Amino acid sequence: MRRKIPYIVVNLLLLFLLIFYLLGFFESEIVSFLTLTAVFTMLFVSQSWMIIFLTAFSCVDIIEILGFRIYHWVGFFIFFILIYRLIRLIRKNHCRTCKWGDSKLKEFFSWFRFYWFNLKKEVLAVYAEGRYFLTLLGLLVLFSFIALFNAYNFSYSLKQTIVFILVVFITFLIYWWIKSKKYGLERVVKAFIFASFPILAFSIYQNVAFEKGLESFQIMAARPNGTFFEPDWLGMYLVFLIALVVPILLNQFSSFKKQLQKEEKREESFDLEEKNRLDKKALLEFLNVRVAPVWIMIILYLAFITLIISVARAAWVSVILMFGGFLIFSILSLFFKRINFKVFLNSLFVFLMSLVIFGLALGSVLVFNLTRFNLNDRFVSIFTREHIITVAERGDESFKINLEEIEYYKKLGYRVVEKMISDENIEIRESVYDSNWELVKQSPILGQGQGATTARRDYLYNASNVFWEWWISAGLGGLVVFVLLLSRLIIRNLQYLSGREKRLVKEIKRISIIEGESNYHKLYIYNQMIVMVIIGLVVANWFNSGIFFMPMWLCLAVIYGTFDKLESYKRGLRGGKSKDVLKFF
């Protein structure tokens, strides 16, 4: 139960923050200060709580305190806490002779020398094992600064660049935690998934409240936005949530089967007295292995409902292609003998079960009337580029109205009808793409600074595509670095399918650290996660610009942290060193 307390506290705090925001409390500087103080105090509890808070708050975009998002503040707090703890550690272990006596200046410089040496040592140690990812992050910051010399709006681009530095810093913290801690990945992913519960519940409430005529706190009528500024960003968040939930669900069911085998062996090998002593442990294993998949399925069910009622078509396409990639990668892994037939059947079962959960979610939306949108029309419009609009007519007068205005205009004597027209949203994006190229041609090498596309369009539209955004904002260098960031992961999966991991499995079996098949099975799950995250990132951002979208960077930190941890583990095996078992999930 103690391990569950941080996740419970985070969910409650997220819920209270959301309530405070909706009640307008954050307009008060006193409430803002007290909230920050409470979070700051709780972060001192342990490093595990730090990363859980940071991961959870990365999903809250709409709450700002003193001009910064809530996870920026948490990142600031963690930075100062880490510096504070590092100072205490250095003073305790490396500066015992430094006493604050008469020659304080000399003692201060002696202390500072120890501090700087150990800080540099820690940073270089982290960089040495993750130089590819960290170098690319640094280059993205560098190219963003270089673009400031050619910025269209210097002050605005400088502010956006500072915000991006905060995003990179938070990404580094999550990466560093996963890379350095044995259970880092497990805690980060759990925090991200379970912190979604109040967000999903609130998003569904928004549409229920709208249908019942209550205050829904929606940015767009009949479309929930949750803790984000608009429904499309909520949809992109759901894409990354599902990309993490499905592989974890696959791992949970695999663990479920292994646990059943362990229980059968236990019944055969233990006598009654010894079994009684293990009752408590067995109960905890039962809750972790058998109940956890149920919670994961509930979250997936709520995520599907929220995805449907968000009416975010880019997110719909992303999720469809993600599950297609999941199935294709399973077939390729079986074909190239990276997994056995049992693992393939597990994957097929999770795929079909996800379809069943989606069917239940869609049925719930239709039965309980959770959306006013014509879902079939909305989906078909992706391909036909046409959609149905609601029009009020009276005599020669005819104009488009919003869904919440239907009853109002009916009372005024208007005839409300639906008409099929070309989709203006698609037309707007096409015009934005055309103008993107014109902006690129003005400064294709240096770029025009972060946020240049928004500033040039009177702060109405960004580039509506993350690749265009990087090219315009940070020049050709920024675009190339971002593509390299994604390409390394694609190459990683191709290497996995080509059989490069066979040597690793043989070495694991030879030195008997863990069962090779079990670890290899988790390598497959990790690569499935890469497939789903990359597809979701590229497709969702093909119609959006998520440079500052923290859940996207969190997923990249999760993948690269595990990737570099695996590489370190492999180097240890090849060198004959006995290392701790790498815990993927």
N, C-alpha and C positions, 0 to 999 in steps of 0.2 A: 504493500500500500504506500510506503514511503516514496517509492519511485514514481508513483502516480500523482503525488501531491503537486509537483511543479506544473504538470499539464492541467490539473484541475484549477489551480490558482490563475494560470494564464487565461484559461477560458472565462473564468469569472471576471478577471480584470478587463479583458477585451469587451465583455458584455457591459460592464459598468462604464467603460470609456465611451462605448457606443451610445448608451443611454444619456450620459452627460453631454455628449456632442449634440444629440437630437434635442435635448432640453435647452441648448444654448449656453451651457455652463462655461464652455471654453472661451466665450467672449470675455469672461472675467479673468484678469491677470492673476488674481489671488488663487482661483481654482486651478489655473494652469500651473502655477508655482507649486501648489500642494500636490497635484497629480505627479509632476516631475519629481518632487521630493520623495513621494511614496515609491515610485518606480526605482529611483536611485537607491533608496534604502534597501529594497528587496533584492537588488542586484548584488549586494554585498554578501548574500547568503552563501553562494557557491558559484564556481565557474559553470556548472551545469545549468543553473538557473539563468545565468547570463545568456547563454546561447539559446535557451528555450524562449526567453523573452524576446531576444532579437529576431529569431525566426518567426515567432508568432506575430510580432508587430510589423513585420515586413509586408503583411497582408492588409494593412490599414493605411490607405492612401488619403482618405477624405478628411481625417482628423489632423489639423495643423495646430501647433502651439508656438506662438511667437514667430510665425512665418516658416517653420520647419515641420516636416511630417514627424509623426511620433517615433518611427523607427530611426530617424536621424538622431533624435535626442538619445534614444537608447544606445545607439552606436557611440555617441559622444561619451556617455556615462561609462560604457565598457572600456573605452580607450583610457579614460582617467583611472578607472579601477585597475586595469592591467598595469599601468605605469606605477600606481601606488603599490601594488603587490610585488612588482619587480624590484622596486626600491627597497621594500622590506626584505625581500629575499637576498638581495645583494648585500645589504647591510648586515644581514645575519650570517651569511656564508662566506663573504669575500672581503668584508671590511670590518673585521672584529677589532683590528688595531686602531681604527679611526675613532678616537674619543674627542668629543667636543670640549676641548680644554682651552688653554691660553691662545695657542696659534690656530685660531679658527679658520683663517683664510687658507692656510696650508692644509688643514684637515678637510676643508670643503673641496679643494682641488684634488686631493687624494681620493675622496669619496666619488667625485665626479669622474675621475679616470676609471675607477672600478666599474662605475655604473655604465659609462659609455662603452667600455670594452665588452661587458657582458651583454648589453643590449645589441651591439653589433654582432656578437657571436650568435645570439638567438636568431636575429633576423637573417644572417647569412646561412644558418643551419636550415631554416625554413625555405629560403630561396634556393638552396642547393638541390633540394629534392623536388621542387616545383617550379623550376626556372622557366619552363615554357609558358605555363599559365600566367604566372606572376609577371613575366616579361611582357606578355601581350597586354595584360591589364595596364601595366606602366606605360606602354606605347600608346594605348588609347587615351590615357591622360595627357601624355606628351603632345600628341597630335591635336588634341583639343586646345591645349595652350598655344601651340604654334598658330592655329587658326584664328586666335584672338588678334593677331597682328593684321588680319585682313577682315575683321568682324564687321558685319553690317551694323549691328548695334552693340558696341563694346560693353557697356554696363550690363545689359541683359545677358549677353553671351558669357561674361565673366561670372555672373550669378549662377547661370546654368552649369558652367564648368565646375564651380565649387560644389554644386549639388551632385554632379557626376562623381567628383572625388569622394564625397561621402558614400555614394553607392558603391564605389570600388573598395573603399575601406571596409564597409560592412561585408561585402563579398569576400574580402581577404580574411576577415575574422571568422566567418563560417567555414571557409576553406581551411584555415589554420586549425580550427577546432576538429574538423573531420580528419585532417591529416595527422594530428598529434595525439588524438584520444582513441582508445580502443573501441569505445562504444559511441564515438562521435556521430557517425552516420545514422545509427539507429535513433539517437536522441533528436537530431535535427529533423529527420523525416517524420518522426512521430509528432514533434512539435508543430510542424507545418500542417500535417494532416488533421490532428485533433483541434488545432486552433481554427480550423475551417468551420467547425460546427456552429458557433454563434454567427459567423458570417453567412453561412448557408441558411440558417434558420431565419435570420433577419431579412435576407433577400426574398425568401418565400413569403414572409410576413408582409413585405412591401406590396406584393401583388394581391394578397388576400385583403389587405387594408384598402387598396385602391378599388377593388371590386365591391367592397362593402361601403364605399364612400367615406372611409376614415382617412386620417392624415397618414400618407404613405411615405413621405420624405423622399420621393423619387425625383430624379433629375429629368427623366423623360416619362411621359404618361404611359402607364401599363407596362413599363419595362424596369425591372429592378436594377439597381446599381450597387447594392450592398455597401461595402466600405470603400468603394471606388468612385471616381468622379463621373463615370458614365457607364452604361450597360456593356459597351464593347470591351472596356477594361475588365469588368467583372467576368465577361466571357473568356478573356485571355487568361485570367487567374484560374478559372475552372479548367482550362486546357492543361496548365501545368500541374494542378492538383490531381487530375485524372491520370496524367503521365506518371505520377509517383504512386498513386493508389493502386493501379492495376498490377505493376510488378510486385508491390508489397503483398497484395492479395495472393498472387501466385506463390510467393514465398511462404505465406501463412498456411496455405493448403499443403504445401510440401512438408512443412514442419509438423502439420497435423498428422500426416501419415507416418512420419518418423516417430512421433510421440506415441502413437498407437503401438508401433512395433516395440518401443522401449517398455511400455506398460505390460505387454505380453511377456517379454523376457523377465521383467521384474516379478511377475506373478509366478513364473516357473523357478526363479533362482532364490527368492527371499522367503524366509519363514514368516509366520504370522507376527511374531514379536518385532522383527526387524521392519516389516511392512508398516506396522503401527507407528513406528518412529518416523517414518517417511510420509505420514499422512499429510502433514502441513505442506511439505515440499511438493507432493503430488497435487494438492489442491491448487497451489500457485501455478504449477505447470498446466493444470487443466484450464485455469482462467486465461493464462497467456496464450495457449495454443488453440483452445476450442472456442473461447468467447471472443478473443481478439478479431478473428475473421468476421464475426457477426457485426462488430462495430465498424470494421472497414467496409463491409457491404452496405451498412446503413449510410455511411458517409458517401459512398459511391452513388447510392440511390438518391440522396439529397442533392448531390452534385449534378446528377442528370436532370432532376426536376428544375434546378436553378438554371442549368444550361438551356433547357427548352424554353423557359419563360423569359430568359434574357433576350431571346430572339436575335442573338449575335451570330450572324451567318458565317463570319470568318471563323468563329469558335466551332460552329457546327462542322464546317468542312475540315477543320484541324482534327477534331475528335474522330471523324470518320476515317481520315487518312491515317491517324495514329493507330486505330485498331486494325486497319488494313496492313500497316507496317508490322504490327505485333504478330499477326497471323503469318505473313510472308516470311518474317525472320524466323518464326518457329519452324516453318516448312524447310527453309534453307538450312537451319541448324541440324534438322534431322537428316536432310539429304547429304550434307557434308560430314555427318556422323559426329557432330559436336555434342549432341545429346542423344540419349537412348529413347526408345519408343514410349516408355512410361512417362518421362519428362514431357515429351510431346503431347501425350494424352492429358497431362495436367494443364498444359498451356491451352489446349483445345477446350478443356472443361472450363477454365477461367474465361476464355473468350466467349463461349456460349452462355455462361452464367452472367457475364456482363451484358450480353444482349437481352437476357431475360430481365435483368434489373432495369435496363433502359426501357423495355416494354412496360414494366410496372410503373416506372416514372412517367412515361407518356400517358399511360392509362389514368394515373392519378391526376395529371394536369387536365385531361379531358373530362373526367368524372366530376372533379371538384371545381371545374371552370376557373382555373388559375390564371388564364390569360385571355385577353380579348382579341389577340391577333389570330388571323387565319394561318395556322402553322403550315398547312400544305402549300398555300400560296407563297408564304415566306420562303419555304424550302425550294419550291420550283423556280422562284424568281432568281435564284443563284444561277440557273442555267438559261432561263428565258430572258433575263434582264428586264422583266416587266413585273409589276406587282399591283395589288388591289389597293385603292385608296377610298376613303369615305368622303362623300360629297354631299353638301346641302344645296338643294335646288328650290327655287320659287320663281315662277315666271321665267324671265330671261336671266335671272341671277343664278349663278352657280359658282361655288368655291369649295375648296378642301377644308375639312374640319378635323379636329383631333377626336380620339375615341371618347374622351371624357365629356365632349361637348354634344354628343349625339342627342341625349335627352333634352338638353337645353334648346337646341334648334328645332326639335320636334314640337316642343311646347310653343315655339314662336310661329309654327305653321309651315316650316320648311319640310320638304320631302327629302329624306336621307337615303341615299343610294350608294352602291359600291361600283367603281369603275376601274378598268384595267388600263394602266398607263406605263410608259417606260420608267424604269427605276431611277429616280433622281440621285439616289446615293451612289449608284454605280457611275452615273454621268459625272458627278462631282469628283469622284476618285480618278476617273480618266482625265479630267481636266487638270487635277492636281499632279498626276504623273507627267502630263505634257509640260506643265510649268516647272516640274522638278528638273527636267533636262536643261531648261533655259537657265535655271539657277546654277546647275553644275558647270555649264559652259562659261559662266562668269569667273569661276575660280576652281578649276578641276583639281589642282594640286594641293593648295593650302586649305581650301574650304573657307567658310564664312563664319565660323564660330557656332558653338552649341546654341540651339534655339533659333538659328537664322531663318529657317523656313517659317516658323511661327511668327517671328517679328516682321518678316516681309509680307505676310498675309494678314496683317492687322490682328494677330494673335487668335485667328479663327481656326486655321488648319495647320497641322504639321505635314510632313512629307507623306504620311499614310503608308509608309513602307520603310522598314528599319534600315535597309541597305541604301536606299536613296538618302535617308536621313544622315547616315554616317558619311556618305560621300559629300553631301552639302555642308555638313557641320564640321567635319574633321579632315576633309580632303581625301585624296586617293589613298593616303597612308592609313587613315582611320578605317576606310572600307576594306582594304586588304587585310589589316590586322583582325577585324571582326570576322571576316571570312575564314582566316586561318584558325581562329578560335573554334569555329564549328567544324572545320575540315579535319582537325586532329582527331576528333571523336568519331567521325565517319570512317577515317582510316583505321582507327582502333577496332571498329566492328568488322571491317573487311579482313583485318589481320586475324581476328577471332575466328571468322568463318574459314579462313585459309588453313587453320590448324596450328597456328603459332603457339598456342597455349598447351599443346600436347606435352612439350618438354617440362613445363611447369607441373603438370599433373603427375608425370612420372617421378619427378624429384620429390613431390609431396608424398607420394606413395612410398618412395624408397626410404626417406628418413622418418616416415610414420608420424608426422606431426598431426595430420588429420586425414580423414578418408578422402582420397582423391576425387571420387565420384561426387561426394557431397559438396566439396568446394567448387568442383567444376560446374555443378548444377547452379551454384550461386553466381559463378561467373556468367552463366547464361542469363540469369535474371538481371544482373547488372547491365549486360549488353542490351537486354530488352528495354531497360529503363533509358539507356542512351538513345535507342531508336525512337521511342515515344517522345522524349523531351526534344530531340532535334527536329523531328517532324512537326511537333506542336509549335516550337519556336519559329521555324522558318515560315510555316503556313500562316499562323496567326499574325506574325509580323509582316507578312506580305501585304496586309491590308491595314496595318497599324505600325506605329513607331514606338517601340518599347525600350528606348535607350535608358530611360530612368525607371523602368518597371522592375521593382525589386524582386518579385517572385521569379522572374526570368533569370536574374543574376544568382538568386539563391539556388535554383536548379543547376545552373552551370557550376556553382561552387560545390554542390553535392557530387556531381559527376566527376569533376576534375580532382576534388579532394580524394575520392575513392580511387580514381585512376592513378594518381601519384602515389597513394598508399600501396596500391597493388604493385606498382613498379618497384617501390622500395622493398616490398616483401619478396618479389621475384629476385632482386639483386642479392638479398640476404640468403635465399635458398641456393643460388648459384655459387655464392661464396662459401657455402657450407656452414653458415651461421644459423643457429637455432633461434628463431624469433617467435614472438607471440603469434598465435593464430589470428589471421586477418578476419575480422568479423564484418562481413558485408552488411548483413541485415540483422 
